[in-house]
Amino acid sequence: MTHDTVITGARVVTASGTTQCDIGITGGKIVTLGTDLKGAEVIDAAGLVALPGGIDSHVHISQPSGPGIEMADDFTSGTRSAACGGNTTVLPFSLPDEGQTLREAVAAYRAKAEGNCLTDVSFHLIVKQTDPVTLGQDLPALIQAGYTSFKVFMTYAGLAVSDRQILDVMAVAKEQNAMVMVHAENEDAIEFLRDKAERDGETGPYHHATTRPVPVEREATHRAISLAEIAGVPLTIVHVSNGEATEEIVRARQRGLTVFAETCPQYITLTAQDLDRDGFDGAKYVCSPPPRTSDEWPKIWSGIEQGAFDLFSSDHCPFRFNDPSGKDAPGARQSFRNIPNGIPGVETRLPILFSEGVVKGRLSFERFAAITATNHAKLYGLFPRKGAIMVGADADITLWDPGLSKPIRQADLNHGSDYTPWEGFEITGWPVRTILRGVTVAKDGAPVSAPIGTHLEREAPDVLF
């Protein structure tokens, strides 16, 4: 049998084990795992590690961000950046603009993505209204059409929903077998602390962090879990930043609840002090939840190592720094309230975790594959098509050079932002080739393909893995 493409010589890693074998690809699928395979194209991967193509299930691309504010990445630049960082699938969020229904928002969002993606994409929904049309018609119809996960916010004016609204949304999730994702921060507590900070003249970027302290996240995490227990639904808590919130999740699991958890690179590498840099530079690090102290890093690492965290995502939410439609928005230098929330990170997520986790001995290759690809595919209804190097799966494979060392540099990145929060951060272990459905889309940190990405309809979440 002659394959379209054969990858030879690589150490092949899945979430369940590691082996040395050839990978035979035909028609965009993995059809053979064996030795001495024949192919029209042969990729010599000696000395490299073959991992499932990364799945970043928490990214924000081309999303409405408020009057006069513009996200730095559209689907062209966002998926280009993702592919160059070793990802083959990303899951951004479809947010209804003012006056749009959920279905109208999804249709408009798909039109933005069509023909512009270098990775495959699938959309989470954001539910900010709980009117009869949204809950009775649009949300059930979209779930049945393959949009099997949606996010609710407990913070941000215009997005935050009440406990009763969360319960109503969870009821739909239970009926339709969908996954609820929650951004857990207490909006009333944040507003109380913001008002006090401004009265005290504490208005610089650093006070974005001081007004969103750990208890704000811990309390909301506990409350979100309690609401899910009342509604009888599984739950995913996204971008967990600290040990106390992690403990809430672990305790819930010990009570028998089905709660999944996600964390991000900023919570093992950045701190609140980064928001206190000279001048306005701290604005580059404003995101929610904010980075904590370095004392929280080992607590997050413990959760990653011991299984408290199922997902490692980027929460990529890019804005340009030197731009009045980005971080330097009107009023941003006068008050942290006006600084757009979010940092770029889709291209650096995998290298940071590989370098800090695998290379430094904190993570096995298998655990890395699980929390960067396989678990994402299972939880969000893409497995076994995505997330694993196995016969029958899409040939989504990233080849890694585990010994390649160099710093992260904005000049080398492909996102639309004009900075990276990790400028100069030393990395060992880089993705050197990203293969989507058998086609090389990125090589040595640069795109090398036309945009061949497609939109993926998804199945119900797998809550048993």
Residue pairs with C-beta under 8 A, 6 or more apart in sequence:
1 24
1 32
1 37
1 38
2 38
2 39
2 40
3 24
3 25
3 26
3 31
3 32
3 37
3 38
3 39
3 40
4 25
4 26
4 27
4 39
4 40
4 41
4 438
5 24
5 25
5 26
5 39
5 40
5 41
5 42
5 43
5 395
5 438
6 22
6 23
6 24
6 25
6 37
6 38
6 39
6 41
6 42
6 43
7 22
7 23
7 25
7 43
7 45
7 50
7 397
7 399
7 435
8 22
8 37
8 42
8 43
8 44
8 45
8 46
9 44
9 45
9 46
9 47
9 48
10 20
10 23
10 45
10 46
10 48
10 49
10 50
10 399
11 18
11 19
11 20
11 48
11 49
11 50
11 365
12 18
12 19
12 20
12 21
12 23
12 33
12 50
12 389
13 49
13 50
13 51
13 52
13 365
13 366
13 368
13 369
13 389
14 52
14 366
14 369
14 374
14 388
14 389
14 390
15 52
15 366
15 367
15 369
15 370
15 373
15 374
15 375
15 387
15 388
16 366
17 366
18 365
18 366
19 33
21 33
21 34
21 35
22 32
22 33
22 34
22 35
22 36
22 37
23 30
23 32
23 33
23 37
23 50
23 389
23 395
23 397
24 30
24 31
24 32
24 33
24 34
24 37
24 39
25 31
25 39
25 395
25 438
26 438
27 438
28 394
28 395
28 437
28 438
28 439
29 392
29 393
29 394
29 395
29 437
29 438
30 389
30 390
30 391
30 392
30 393
30 394
30 395
31 391
31 392
32 391
33 389
33 390
33 391
43 399
43 433
45 399
45 433
47 401
47 403
48 399
48 400
48 401
48 402
48 432
48 433
49 365
49 399
49 400
49 402
50 389
50 397
50 398
50 399
50 400
51 86
51 365
51 368
51 369
51 372
51 373
51 389
51 397
51 398
51 399
51 400
52 369
52 372
52 373
52 374
52 386
52 387
52 388
52 389
52 396
52 397
52 398
53 86
53 87
53 88
53 89
53 373
53 386
53 396
53 397
53 398
53 434
53 435
53 436
54 82
54 85
54 86
54 87
54 88
54 89
54 349
54 350
54 372
54 373
54 398
54 431
55 87
55 88
55 89
55 90
55 91
55 372
55 373
55 376
55 377
55 382
55 386
55 387
56 82
56 87
56 89
56 90
56 91
56 313
56 314
56 316
56 346
56 349
56 376
57 90
57 91
57 124
57 262
57 311
57 313
57 376
57 379
57 380
58 91
58 238
58 239
58 262
58 264
58 311
58 313
58 314
58 315
58 316
59 78
59 82
59 90
59 91
59 92
59 93
59 313
59 314
59 315
59 316
59 317
59 346
60 71
60 92
60 93
60 315
60 316
60 317
60 318
60 342
61 71
61 73
61 74
61 75
61 78
61 79
61 90
61 92
61 316
62 71
62 73
62 74
62 75
62 78
62 92
62 109
62 112
63 71
63 92
63 93
63 95
63 317
64 95
64 97
65 71
65 319
65 340
66 340
68 324
68 325
68 329
68 330
69 319
69 325
69 326
69 329
69 340
70 319
70 323
70 325
70 326
71 317
71 318
71 319
71 416
72 318
72 319
72 320
72 326
72 344
72 415
72 416
72 417
72 418
73 81
73 316
73 318
73 344
73 415
73 416
73 417
74 112
74 116
74 416
75 112
75 113
75 116
75 117
75 121
76 116
76 117
76 118
76 451
77 414
77 415
77 416
78 90
78 92
78 316
78 318
78 346
78 415
78 416
79 90
79 116
79 117
79 118
79 119
79 121
79 451
79 453
80 118
80 414
80 442
80 447
81 344
81 346
81 347
81 413
81 414
81 415
81 416
82 90
82 118
82 119
82 316
82 346
82 347
83 118
83 119
83 434
83 436
83 441
83 442
83 447
84 347
84 413
84 414
84 431
84 434
84 442
84 445
84 446
84 447
85 346
85 347
85 348
85 349
85 350
85 351
85 431
86 350
86 351
86 398
86 400
86 431
86 434
87 119
87 346
87 349
87 350
87 398
87 434
88 119
88 120
88 386
88 394
88 396
88 397
88 398
88 434
88 435
88 436
88 441
89 119
89 120
89 121
89 122
89 376
89 377
89 382
89 386
89 396
89 456
90 119
90 120
90 121
90 346
91 121
91 122
91 123
91 124
91 149
91 376
91 380
92 121
92 123
92 124
93 123
93 124
93 125
93 126
93 151
94 102
94 105
94 106
94 109
94 123
94 124
94 125
94 126
94 147
95 105
95 126
95 128
96 102
96 104
96 105
96 126
96 128
96 129
97 105
97 108
100 108
101 133
101 134
101 138
102 125
102 127
102 134
102 138
102 139
102 142
103 138
103 141
103 142
106 123
106 125
106 142
106 147
109 123
110 123
110 455
113 121
113 455
114 455
115 451
116 451
117 451
117 452
117 453
117 454
118 436
118 441
118 442
118 447
118 449
118 451
118 452
118 453
119 436
119 441
119 453
120 386
120 396
120 436
120 437
120 453
120 454
120 455
120 456
121 453
121 454
121 455
121 456
122 146
122 147
122 380
122 382
122 455
122 456
122 457
122 458
123 147
123 455
124 147
124 149
124 150
124 151
124 181
124 380
125 139
125 142
125 147
125 149
125 150
125 151
126 150
126 151
126 152
126 153
126 159
127 134
127 139
127 150
127 151
127 152
127 161
127 169
128 152
128 153
128 158
128 159
128 161
130 161
130 165
130 168
130 169
135 168
135 169
135 172
139 150
139 169
139 172
139 176
140 172
140 175
140 176
143 150
143 172
143 176
143 177
143 178
144 176
145 457
146 381
146 456
146 457
146 458
146 459
147 457
147 458
148 177
148 178
148 179
148 380
148 381
148 458
148 459
148 460
148 461
149 178
149 179
149 180
149 181
149 236
149 380
149 381
149 458
149 461
150 169
150 173
150 178
150 179
150 180
150 181
151 180
151 181
151 182
151 183
151 238
152 161
152 165
152 166
152 169
152 180
152 181
152 182
152 183
153 159
153 160
153 161
153 182
153 183
154 160
154 161
154 166
154 182
154 183
154 184
154 185
154 186
154 187
154 220
154 223
154 224
155 183
155 185
155 186
155 187
155 190
155 220
155 288
156 183
156 187
156 288
156 341
157 187
160 187
161 169
163 223
163 227
166 182
166 224
166 227
167 227
167 230
167 231
169 180
170 180
170 227
170 228
170 231
170 233
171 231
172 178
173 179
173 180
173 231
173 233
174 231
174 232
174 233
177 460
177 461
178 460
178 461
179 234
179 236
179 379
179 380
179 461
179 463
180 228
180 233
180 234
180 235
180 236
181 235
181 236
181 237
181 238
182 220
182 224
182 235
182 236
182 237
182 238
183 238
183 239
183 288
184 217
184 220
184 221
184 223
184 224
184 237
184 238
184 245
185 212
185 216
185 217
185 220
185 288
185 289
186 216
186 217
186 219
186 220
186 223
189 215
189 216
189 219
190 211
190 212
190 216
193 210
193 211
193 212
193 213
193 216
194 211
194 337
197 203
197 207
197 210
197 211
198 335
198 337
202 210
203 334
203 335
203 336
204 276
204 282
204 336
205 275
205 276
205 277
205 280
205 282
205 283
205 285
205 286
205 336
205 339
206 272
206 273
206 275
206 276
206 282
206 336
207 336
208 275
208 286
208 288
208 290
208 336
208 339
208 341
209 272
209 275
209 290
209 291
209 292
210 272
211 336
212 288
212 289
212 290
214 241
214 242
214 244
214 245
214 292
214 296
215 244
216 289
217 240
217 241
217 242
217 244
217 245
217 289
218 242
218 244
218 245
218 248
221 237
221 240
221 245
221 248
221 249
222 248
224 235
224 237
225 235
225 237
225 248
225 249
225 252
225 257
225 259
228 234
228 235
228 257
228 259
229 252
229 257
234 258
234 259
234 260
234 461
234 463
235 257
235 258
235 259
235 260
236 259
236 260
236 261
236 262
236 311
236 379
237 245
237 249
237 259
237 260
237 261
237 262
238 262
238 313
238 315
239 262
239 263
239 264
239 267
239 289
239 313
239 315
240 246
240 249
240 261
240 262
240 263
240 267
240 289
240 300
240 303
240 309
241 263
241 264
241 266
241 267
241 289
241 290
241 291
241 292
241 296
241 300
242 267
242 289
242 292
242 296
242 299
242 300
243 296
243 299
243 300
243 302
243 303
246 261
246 299
246 300
246 303
246 308
246 309
249 259
249 261
249 308
250 303
250 308
252 259
253 259
258 463
260 310
260 311
260 379
260 463
261 303
261 308
261 309
261 310
261 311
262 309
262 310
262 311
262 312
262 313
263 300
263 303
263 304
263 309
263 311
263 312
263 313
264 312
264 313
264 314
264 315
264 345
264 349
265 312
265 314
265 345
265 348
265 349
265 352
265 353
265 422
266 285
266 287
266 291
266 315
266 343
266 345
266 421
267 291
267 292
267 296
267 297
267 300
268 297
268 300
268 301
268 304
268 352
268 356
269 297
269 352
269 356
269 422
269 425
270 285
270 291
270 421
271 291
271 292
271 293
271 294
272 290
272 291
272 292
272 293
274 282
274 284
274 285
274 291
274 421
275 282
275 283
275 285
275 286
275 290
275 291
276 282
277 284
277 285
280 327
280 328
280 332
280 333
283 321
283 327
283 328
283 332
283 339
284 321
284 327
284 343
284 419
284 421
285 291
285 343
285 421
286 327
286 336
286 339
286 340
286 341
286 342
286 343
287 315
287 317
287 341
287 342
287 343
288 341
300 309
301 362
302 308
303 309
304 312
304 357
304 362
304 363
304 371
305 362
305 363
305 367
309 371
310 371
310 375
310 379
311 371
311 375
311 376
311 379
312 349
312 353
312 371
312 372
313 349
313 376
314 345
314 346
314 348
314 349
315 342
315 343
315 345
316 342
316 343
316 344
316 345
316 346
316 349
316 415
317 341
317 342
317 343
317 344
318 342
318 343
318 344
318 415
318 416
318 417
319 326
319 327
319 340
319 342
319 417
320 326
320 327
320 416
320 417
320 418
321 327
321 328
321 417
321 418
321 419
322 328
322 418
323 418
324 330
326 340
327 339
327 340
329 338
329 339
329 340
330 338
331 337
331 338
332 338
332 339
332 340
343 421
344 413
344 415
344 417
344 419
344 420
344 421
345 420
345 421
345 422
346 415
347 413
347 414
347 415
348 408
348 413
348 420
348 422
348 425
349 372
350 372
350 398
350 431
351 408
351 427
351 429
351 430
351 431
352 408
352 422
352 425
352 427
353 363
353 368
353 371
353 372
354 368
354 400
354 402
354 427
354 429
354 430
355 426
355 427
355 428
355 429
356 362
357 363
357 367
357 368
358 364
358 365
358 368
358 402
358 429
359 402
359 428
359 429
369 388
373 386
373 387
373 388
374 383
374 387
374 388
375 387
375 465
376 382
376 387
377 383
377 384
377 385
377 386
377 387
377 388
378 387
378 461
378 462
378 465
379 461
379 462
379 463
379 465
380 458
380 461
381 458
381 459
381 460
381 461
381 462
382 456
382 458
382 459
383 462
384 390
384 392
384 393
385 393
385 394
385 456
386 393
386 394
386 396
386 456
387 393
389 397
394 436
394 437
395 435
395 436
395 437
395 438
396 435
396 436
396 437
397 435
398 431
398 433
398 434
398 435
399 431
399 432
399 433
399 434
399 435
400 429
400 430
400 431
400 432
401 429
401 430
401 432
402 428
402 429
403 428
403 429
404 428
404 429
404 430
404 432
405 426
405 427
405 428
406 426
406 427
406 430
407 424
407 425
407 426
407 427
408 420
408 422
408 423
408 424
408 425
408 427
409 420
409 423
409 424
410 418
410 419
410 420
410 423
412 445
413 420
414 445
414 446
414 447
430 445
431 442
432 443
432 444
432 445
433 440
433 442
433 443
433 444
434 440
434 441
434 442
434 443
435 441
436 449
436 452
436 453
437 452
439 449
439 452
440 448
440 449
441 447
441 448
441 449
441 452
442 448
442 449
